[in-house]
Amino acid sequence: MAWAIACMSGSFKGVFVHGVLRGLEDRGIRADAYAAASSSTLPAAYASVGRVRETDLSLWNTSETNMSEVVLSSIRALGPSLHGSVFAPGAARLCIATSLVATPEAAALTQTDGARRLGRKLLVDAARQDASWRDEHLAPRLFDSQSSDPDTRLTRDNFDEVAYATTRMLHAWHIPAWVNGQPYVDASYTSLCPALEMAERGYSPVVAIATEPGPLRRDMFSAETIPSEWNGARIVVLQPECDLKELGVDFSKATADGLEQAFALGVHAAYSYPAR
């Protein structure tokens, strides 16, 4: 049976995902499909074509002080080298989770100067597990390189837009995100790790690479966790042994030494996964 890797969001903590994907590639382990959320997108895209070893820690460039520019600079630098290979015949399936802004009222907030205030409110809502605003105004949307639906098809033409949209946390990203003329925000509001989405597409096992220790939650607002089995598919979680903040890697900032340690921790975790 075909199997998939699903990668969790986590801003700079995504360097752990990067390390796991590098370790798996070094071992010659490649999945049939890859799915990503937020900052794990570019490493997952490289993994889908067996080219993770071409990347290094410069992917996590911290010279920019604005989070929108951190992401956009990485996409500008790396996107062109992916446009051909990710969509070439023989490439593994690639899926990217996002959150569609589904109402005009929400679009008026998320794509304007009111976004940061709303973003801070949603962080408070998430801490209280209050998903009422999210449920009314946002919807999960998975872009898929093999989708037959033009609204959800991931292509070389929209890859850069999707790669930015999946990262856009409202409290810290000031540049709006649009794909095919529709407004989007970070995947994390509706899906922290698209493992269940890949299980629903028939993959088993789904290896979920988490950026946090402990139970893997479905989204920011829910205490509900991703189970070890879904729709008959087995879900295996690879995760760091500690909070990466202890190493100097937090969501919105990271030290150079912390990035190196977190990456190495990911490589080590990859070697704990048994070859199929």
Order of alpha helices (4+ residues) and beta strands (2+ residues): beta-alpha-beta-alpha-alpha-beta-alpha-alpha-alpha-beta-alpha-beta-beta-alpha-beta-beta-beta-alpha
